[in-house]
Amino acid sequence: MTSILHAQGLVKDYPGVKAVDNVELTIEQGVCFGLLGPNGA
């Protein structure tokens, strides 16, 4: 399959919370992808 999105080294934090740390992600064409946090958001 063909990759339509590739990201690496993603980091996101909020005051006092590291939400995402060094994430690598590849999404292939035709794939349905979802990402949920611990509270369902």
Jmol script that loads the backbone (N, CA, C; Angstrom):
load data "model"
ATOM      1  N   MET A   1       0.834  -1.195   0.000  1.00  0.00           N
ATOM      2  CA  MET A   1       0.000   0.000   0.000  1.00  0.00           C
ATOM      3  C   MET A   1       0.873   1.252   0.000  1.00  0.00           C
ATOM      4  N   THR A   2       0.236   2.360  -0.315  1.00  0.00           N
ATOM      5  CA  THR A   2       0.913   3.645  -0.361  1.00  0.00           C
ATOM      6  C   THR A   2       0.665   4.408   0.938  1.00  0.00           C
ATOM      7  N   SER A   3       1.725   4.930   1.528  1.00  0.00           N
ATOM      8  CA  SER A   3       1.580   5.766   2.723  1.00  0.00           C
ATOM      9  C   SER A   3       1.040   7.127   2.321  1.00  0.00           C
ATOM     10  N   ILE A   4      -0.004   7.585   3.014  1.00  0.00           N
ATOM     11  CA  ILE A   4      -0.521   8.923   2.755  1.00  0.00           C
ATOM     12  C   ILE A   4      -0.120   9.894   3.863  1.00  0.00           C
ATOM     13  N   LEU A   5       0.351   9.337   4.987  1.00  0.00           N
ATOM     14  CA  LEU A   5       0.820  10.173   6.085  1.00  0.00           C
ATOM     15  C   LEU A   5       1.901   9.426   6.841  1.00  0.00           C
ATOM     16  N   HIS A   6       3.023  10.105   7.073  1.00  0.00           N
ATOM     17  CA  HIS A   6       4.073   9.548   7.927  1.00  0.00           C
ATOM     18  C   HIS A   6       4.582  10.686   8.798  1.00  0.00           C
ATOM     19  N   ALA A   7       4.574  10.460  10.097  1.00  0.00           N
ATOM     20  CA  ALA A   7       5.062  11.453  11.050  1.00  0.00           C
ATOM     21  C   ALA A   7       5.939  10.738  12.062  1.00  0.00           C
ATOM     22  N   GLN A   8       6.979  11.420  12.519  1.00  0.00           N
ATOM     23  CA  GLN A   8       7.829  10.824  13.555  1.00  0.00           C
ATOM     24  C   GLN A   8       8.301  11.904  14.513  1.00  0.00           C
ATOM     25  N   GLY A   9       8.523  11.494  15.737  1.00  0.00           N
ATOM     26  CA  GLY A   9       8.990  12.408  16.767  1.00  0.00           C
ATOM     27  C   GLY A   9       7.929  13.382  17.271  1.00  0.00           C
ATOM     28  N   LEU A  10       6.659  13.010  17.166  1.00  0.00           N
ATOM     29  CA  LEU A  10       5.592  13.906  17.621  1.00  0.00           C
ATOM     30  C   LEU A  10       5.574  13.998  19.144  1.00  0.00           C
ATOM     31  N   VAL A  11       5.458  15.222  19.636  1.00  0.00           N
ATOM     32  CA  VAL A  11       5.408  15.480  21.075  1.00  0.00           C
ATOM     33  C   VAL A  11       4.329  16.527  21.330  1.00  0.00           C
ATOM     34  N   LYS A  12       3.511  16.299  22.340  1.00  0.00           N
ATOM     35  CA  LYS A  12       2.512  17.294  22.751  1.00  0.00           C
ATOM     36  C   LYS A  12       2.388  17.239  24.260  1.00  0.00           C
ATOM     37  N   ASP A  13       2.528  18.399  24.885  1.00  0.00           N
ATOM     38  CA  ASP A  13       2.329  18.433  26.325  1.00  0.00           C
ATOM     39  C   ASP A  13       1.510  19.657  26.711  1.00  0.00           C
ATOM     40  N   TYR A  14       0.929  19.543  27.883  1.00  0.00           N
ATOM     41  CA  TYR A  14       0.155  20.604  28.500  1.00  0.00           C
ATOM     42  C   TYR A  14       0.791  20.838  29.865  1.00  0.00           C
ATOM     43  N   PRO A  15       0.503  21.936  30.522  1.00  0.00           N
ATOM     44  CA  PRO A  15       1.110  22.163  31.835  1.00  0.00           C
ATOM     45  C   PRO A  15       0.891  20.971  32.779  1.00  0.00           C
ATOM     46  N   GLY A  16       1.966  20.297  33.119  1.00  0.00           N
ATOM     47  CA  GLY A  16       1.914  19.168  34.043  1.00  0.00           C
ATOM     48  C   GLY A  16       1.556  17.833  33.425  1.00  0.00           C
ATOM     49  N   VAL A  17       1.291  17.778  32.109  1.00  0.00           N
ATOM     50  CA  VAL A  17       0.877  16.526  31.468  1.00  0.00           C
ATOM     51  C   VAL A  17       1.592  16.367  30.135  1.00  0.00           C
ATOM     52  N   LYS A  18       2.268  15.239  29.957  1.00  0.00           N
ATOM     53  CA  LYS A  18       2.831  14.920  28.644  1.00  0.00           C
ATOM     54  C   LYS A  18       1.835  14.007  27.947  1.00  0.00           C
ATOM     55  N   ALA A  19       1.107  14.540  26.967  1.00  0.00           N
ATOM     56  CA  ALA A  19       0.039  13.802  26.299  1.00  0.00           C
ATOM     57  C   ALA A  19       0.591  12.821  25.270  1.00  0.00           C
ATOM     58  N   VAL A  20       1.617  13.218  24.528  1.00  0.00           N
ATOM     59  CA  VAL A  20       2.218  12.399  23.474  1.00  0.00           C
ATOM     60  C   VAL A  20       3.718  12.601  23.553  1.00  0.00           C
ATOM     61  N   ASP A  21       4.474  11.509  23.485  1.00  0.00           N
ATOM     62  CA  ASP A  21       5.931  11.617  23.596  1.00  0.00           C
ATOM     63  C   ASP A  21       6.614  10.743  22.556  1.00  0.00           C
ATOM     64  N   ASN A  22       7.208  11.372  21.555  1.00  0.00           N
ATOM     65  CA  ASN A  22       8.020  10.701  20.541  1.00  0.00           C
ATOM     66  C   ASN A  22       7.242   9.617  19.782  1.00  0.00           C
ATOM     67  N   VAL A  23       6.079   9.966  19.279  1.00  0.00           N
ATOM     68  CA  VAL A  23       5.227   9.031  18.544  1.00  0.00           C
ATOM     69  C   VAL A  23       5.641   8.987  17.077  1.00  0.00           C
ATOM     70  N   GLU A  24       5.697   7.778  16.529  1.00  0.00           N
ATOM     71  CA  GLU A  24       5.894   7.591  15.091  1.00  0.00           C
ATOM     72  C   GLU A  24       4.628   6.956  14.537  1.00  0.00           C
ATOM     73  N   LEU A  25       4.142   7.486  13.417  1.00  0.00           N
ATOM     74  CA  LEU A  25       2.852   7.082  12.880  1.00  0.00           C
ATOM     75  C   LEU A  25       2.915   7.046  11.360  1.00  0.00           C
ATOM     76  N   THR A  26       2.469   5.935  10.777  1.00  0.00           N
ATOM     77  CA  THR A  26       2.324   5.820   9.330  1.00  0.00           C
ATOM     78  C   THR A  26       0.913   5.335   9.035  1.00  0.00           C
ATOM     79  N   ILE A  27       0.218   6.050   8.169  1.00  0.00           N
ATOM     80  CA  ILE A  27      -1.137   5.670   7.767  1.00  0.00           C
ATOM     81  C   ILE A  27      -1.118   5.365   6.278  1.00  0.00           C
ATOM     82  N   GLU A  28      -1.631   4.201   5.938  1.00  0.00           N
ATOM     83  CA  GLU A  28      -1.660   3.750   4.548  1.00  0.00           C
ATOM     84  C   GLU A  28      -2.949   4.195   3.867  1.00  0.00           C
ATOM     85  N   GLN A  29      -2.884   4.355   2.555  1.00  0.00           N
ATOM     86  CA  GLN A  29      -4.055   4.722   1.765  1.00  0.00           C
ATOM     87  C   GLN A  29      -5.164   3.689   1.953  1.00  0.00           C
ATOM     88  N   GLY A  30      -6.389   4.153   2.144  1.00  0.00           N
ATOM     89  CA  GLY A  30      -7.540   3.271   2.282  1.00  0.00           C
ATOM     90  C   GLY A  30      -7.800   2.780   3.694  1.00  0.00           C
ATOM     91  N   VAL A  31      -6.989   3.197   4.658  1.00  0.00           N
ATOM     92  CA  VAL A  31      -7.138   2.758   6.043  1.00  0.00           C
ATOM     93  C   VAL A  31      -7.899   3.829   6.826  1.00  0.00           C
ATOM     94  N   CYS A  32      -8.835   3.394   7.646  1.00  0.00           N
ATOM     95  CA  CYS A  32      -9.549   4.292   8.544  1.00  0.00           C
ATOM     96  C   CYS A  32      -8.825   4.247   9.892  1.00  0.00           C
ATOM     97  N   PHE A  33      -8.415   5.404  10.417  1.00  0.00           N
ATOM     98  CA  PHE A  33      -7.593   5.458  11.616  1.00  0.00           C
ATOM     99  C   PHE A  33      -8.220   6.398  12.629  1.00  0.00           C
ATOM    100  N   GLY A  34      -8.218   6.001  13.882  1.00  0.00           N
ATOM    101  CA  GLY A  34      -8.690   6.860  14.958  1.00  0.00           C
ATOM    102  C   GLY A  34      -7.759   6.746  16.151  1.00  0.00           C
ATOM    103  N   LEU A  35      -7.644   7.805  16.908  1.00  0.00           N
ATOM    104  CA  LEU A  35      -6.794   7.823  18.097  1.00  0.00           C
ATOM    105  C   LEU A  35      -7.626   8.372  19.247  1.00  0.00           C
ATOM    106  N   LEU A  36      -7.767   7.574  20.303  1.00  0.00           N
ATOM    107  CA  LEU A  36      -8.552   7.976  21.467  1.00  0.00           C
ATOM    108  C   LEU A  36      -7.667   8.066  22.697  1.00  0.00           C
ATOM    109  N   GLY A  37      -7.917   9.059  23.504  1.00  0.00           N
ATOM    110  CA  GLY A  37      -7.218   9.190  24.768  1.00  0.00           C
ATOM    111  C   GLY A  37      -7.940   8.426  25.861  1.00  0.00           C
ATOM    112  N   PRO A  38      -7.396   8.435  27.079  1.00  0.00           N
ATOM    113  CA  PRO A  38      -7.981   7.672  28.171  1.00  0.00           C
ATOM    114  C   PRO A  38      -9.405   8.109  28.540  1.00  0.00           C
ATOM    115  N   ASN A  39      -9.756   9.359  28.228  1.00  0.00           N
ATOM    116  CA  ASN A  39     -11.115   9.815  28.534  1.00  0.00           C
ATOM    117  C   ASN A  39     -12.038   9.727  27.317  1.00  0.00           C
ATOM    118  N   GLY A  40     -11.558   9.118  26.241  1.00  0.00           N
ATOM    119  CA  GLY A  40     -12.378   8.935  25.046  1.00  0.00           C
ATOM    120  C   GLY A  40     -12.347  10.100  24.077  1.00  0.00           C
ATOM    121  N   ALA A  41     -11.607  11.138  24.405  1.00  0.00           N
ATOM    122  CA  ALA A  41     -11.526  12.307  23.517  1.00  0.00           C
ATOM    123  C   ALA A  41     -10.526  12.077  22.402  1.00  0.00           C
TER     124      ALA A  41
END
end "model"
wireframe off; spacefill off
backbone 0.3
color backbone group
